[in-house]
Amino acid sequence: MKTFIALLLSAAPLLASPDSKPTPPPATLKSILLEQFQTTHANQDWFVPASKAVEGMTAEQAAWRDGKGNHSVAQLVSHLIFWDTEALARLQNKPVPKFSGKNDETFDINVNKESWEQMVKDLDRVLTEWEKAIQSADDATIQKWASTIAHVSAHNAYHTGQIIYVRKLQGSWNPEKGVK
């Protein structure tokens, strides 16, 4: 009987359906942090990523404010670019952007067609650079920076939700992109 069971177990991979996928490797801290960044950047999973949230917006839509003191999409993107750039520079031991210490200044932006197009590119660039930095980091760096990386990713998701909300208020959000 033991021989029969051993034979069945050894043949199990051969009996697997052709559609079955190999078991992924176990998750690591690095893989989890990287996946978080990828889903807040461009890979839609549980929520809409930043790249989709700003996709197809005009400068006029990006500059629109609801008149109730809330930020525009352009202001939110400016804020994300600043803080993602600042945190990434610290991670990479590079000079950080100049900062007065007043967070409100990170939202201060005048936007036109050219500057908006550049902001969208800059957001994509800094998020891509983050993903590359996480991917190439050694385990000691990941351990040291794990909390910061997770907070940056959560910050990105939070403000991406605000971007979608602003777009819904102005009527420029396409619910087919993921939020009805």
DRENFIDREN-458614 format. One record per residue (C-alpha): residue number from 1; x negated, y, z. Coordinates in Angstrom, 3 decimals. Layout:
N
> NUM/X/Y/Z
...
This chain:
180
> 1/0.000/0.000/0.000
> 2/-2.824/2.442/0.878
> 3/-4.381/1.798/-2.535
> 4/-1.092/2.583/-4.289
> 5/-0.684/5.876/-2.389
> 6/-4.295/6.824/-3.097
> 7/-3.690/6.084/-6.786
> 8/-0.562/8.277/-6.811
> 9/-2.366/11.141/-5.076
> 10/-5.284/10.972/-7.484
> 11/-2.868/11.015/-10.437
> 12/-0.801/13.935/-9.087
> 13/-2.692/16.555/-11.136
> 14/-2.001/14.503/-14.241
> 15/1.700/14.345/-13.400
> 16/2.036/18.101/-12.929
> 17/4.268/19.872/-15.377
> 18/2.487/21.591/-18.257
> 19/4.029/24.877/-17.079
> 20/2.562/24.673/-13.581
> 21/-0.040/27.277/-12.742
> 22/-3.229/26.544/-10.854
> 23/-3.207/27.531/-7.219
> 24/-4.711/31.001/-6.847
> 25/-7.747/31.391/-4.608
> 26/-7.029/32.348/-0.996
> 27/-6.453/36.039/-0.409
> 28/-9.326/38.076/0.961
> 29/-9.329/41.514/2.498
> 30/-10.857/42.840/-0.714
> 31/-8.269/41.143/-2.944
> 32/-5.389/42.475/-0.841
> 33/-6.724/46.043/-0.818
> 34/-7.410/45.889/-4.550
> 35/-3.911/44.572/-5.248
> 36/-2.424/47.391/-3.147
> 37/-4.338/49.952/-5.172
> 38/-3.388/48.347/-8.470
> 39/0.313/48.344/-7.571
> 40/0.250/51.972/-6.455
> 41/-1.627/52.912/-9.637
> 42/-0.360/51.091/-12.721
> 43/0.895/47.555/-11.975
> 44/4.585/47.651/-11.173
> 45/5.478/45.154/-8.487
> 46/7.753/45.937/-5.542
> 47/7.915/49.626/-6.439
> 48/7.135/52.032/-9.261
> 49/3.421/52.915/-9.544
> 50/2.100/56.461/-9.915
> 51/1.297/56.083/-13.613
> 52/4.930/55.251/-14.410
> 53/6.243/57.934/-12.065
> 54/4.550/60.709/-14.089
> 55/4.792/59.053/-17.507
> 56/6.442/61.161/-20.199
> 57/6.872/64.291/-18.092
> 58/6.524/67.707/-19.625
> 59/4.680/70.517/-17.855
> 60/8.024/72.257/-17.308
> 61/9.443/69.166/-15.603
> 62/6.274/68.768/-13.538
> 63/6.464/72.407/-12.358
> 64/10.198/72.253/-11.467
> 65/11.144/72.872/-7.832
> 66/14.530/72.343/-6.237
> 67/14.608/75.782/-4.578
> 68/14.741/74.266/-1.090
> 69/11.029/74.465/-0.305
> 70/10.154/70.992/-1.571
> 71/7.099/70.341/-3.709
> 72/7.094/69.988/-7.465
> 73/5.739/66.865/-9.134
> 74/2.671/68.867/-10.219
> 75/2.034/69.910/-6.616
> 76/2.323/66.310/-5.431
> 77/-0.048/65.107/-8.149
> 78/-2.513/67.887/-7.300
> 79/-2.418/66.768/-3.659
> 80/-2.985/63.116/-4.594
> 81/-5.879/63.932/-6.892
> 82/-7.542/66.042/-4.194
> 83/-7.268/63.506/-1.370
> 84/-8.050/60.456/-3.503
> 85/-11.120/62.237/-4.886
> 86/-12.197/63.348/-1.411
> 87/-11.863/59.891/0.164
> 88/-13.543/58.184/-2.789
> 89/-16.479/60.602/-2.599
> 90/-16.895/59.763/1.096
> 91/-16.769/56.034/0.348
> 92/-19.427/56.449/-2.336
> 93/-21.596/58.808/-0.246
> 94/-21.156/61.595/-2.806
> 95/-20.472/65.288/-2.209
> 96/-16.859/65.892/-1.240
> 97/-14.722/68.605/-2.855
> 98/-14.758/71.966/-1.097
> 99/-11.923/72.227/1.384
> 100/-10.844/75.021/3.703
> 101/-9.088/72.623/6.059
> 102/-5.636/73.828/5.030
> 103/-3.709/70.893/3.568
> 104/-1.167/73.263/1.984
> 105/-3.906/74.408/-0.396
> 106/-4.098/70.898/-1.911
> 107/-0.578/71.444/-3.265
> 108/-1.392/74.867/-4.735
> 109/-1.287/74.571/-8.528
> 110/-0.153/76.549/-11.513
> 111/0.660/74.193/-14.332
> 112/0.903/74.533/-18.091
> 113/0.930/71.951/-20.879
> 114/-2.853/71.516/-20.973
> 115/-3.373/71.502/-17.217
> 116/-0.521/69.010/-16.711
> 117/-1.930/66.634/-19.318
> 118/-5.320/66.905/-17.601
> 119/-3.770/66.258/-14.185
> 120/-2.143/63.053/-15.436
> 121/-5.525/61.935/-16.807
> 122/-7.298/62.921/-13.577
> 123/-4.814/60.951/-11.488
> 124/-5.343/57.879/-13.648
> 125/-9.119/58.388/-13.575
> 126/-9.429/58.656/-9.792
> 127/-7.150/55.667/-9.202
> 128/-9.142/53.626/-11.726
> 129/-12.372/54.689/-9.997
> 130/-10.916/53.565/-6.672
> 131/-10.100/50.151/-8.107
> 132/-13.632/49.806/-9.490
> 133/-15.132/50.894/-6.160
> 134/-13.078/48.347/-4.245
> 135/-13.892/45.605/-6.738
> 136/-17.634/46.270/-6.603
> 137/-17.890/46.861/-2.844
> 138/-19.668/44.294/-0.715
> 139/-17.900/42.671/2.237
> 140/-19.534/44.973/4.801
> 141/-18.278/48.062/2.957
> 142/-14.795/46.584/2.640
> 143/-14.753/45.835/6.370
> 144/-15.923/49.343/7.250
> 145/-13.517/51.104/4.870
> 146/-10.499/48.753/4.985
> 147/-8.315/51.011/7.109
> 148/-9.092/54.098/5.012
> 149/-8.491/52.234/1.759
> 150/-5.149/50.944/3.046
> 151/-4.144/54.434/4.195
> 152/-5.087/56.012/0.859
> 153/-2.999/53.398/-0.926
> 154/-0.015/53.971/1.404
> 155/-0.398/57.738/0.929
> 156/-0.280/57.256/-2.830
> 157/2.866/55.103/-2.562
> 158/4.541/57.658/-0.283
> 159/3.968/60.579/-2.628
> 160/4.862/58.497/-5.685
> 161/8.243/57.934/-4.041
> 162/8.570/61.696/-3.626
> 163/7.704/62.198/-7.303
> 164/10.480/59.829/-8.324
> 165/12.912/61.567/-5.976
> 166/12.070/64.986/-7.470
> 167/12.557/63.548/-10.952
> 168/15.924/62.121/-9.921
> 169/16.986/65.527/-8.541
> 170/16.058/67.246/-11.793
> 171/17.629/64.520/-13.934
> 172/14.379/63.519/-15.684
> 173/14.041/60.048/-14.187
> 174/14.849/57.047/-16.371
> 175/16.284/54.373/-14.029
> 176/15.134/51.699/-16.453
> 177/11.599/52.395/-15.163
> 178/12.457/50.670/-11.927
> 179/14.473/52.805/-9.502
> 180/18.175/53.011/-10.176
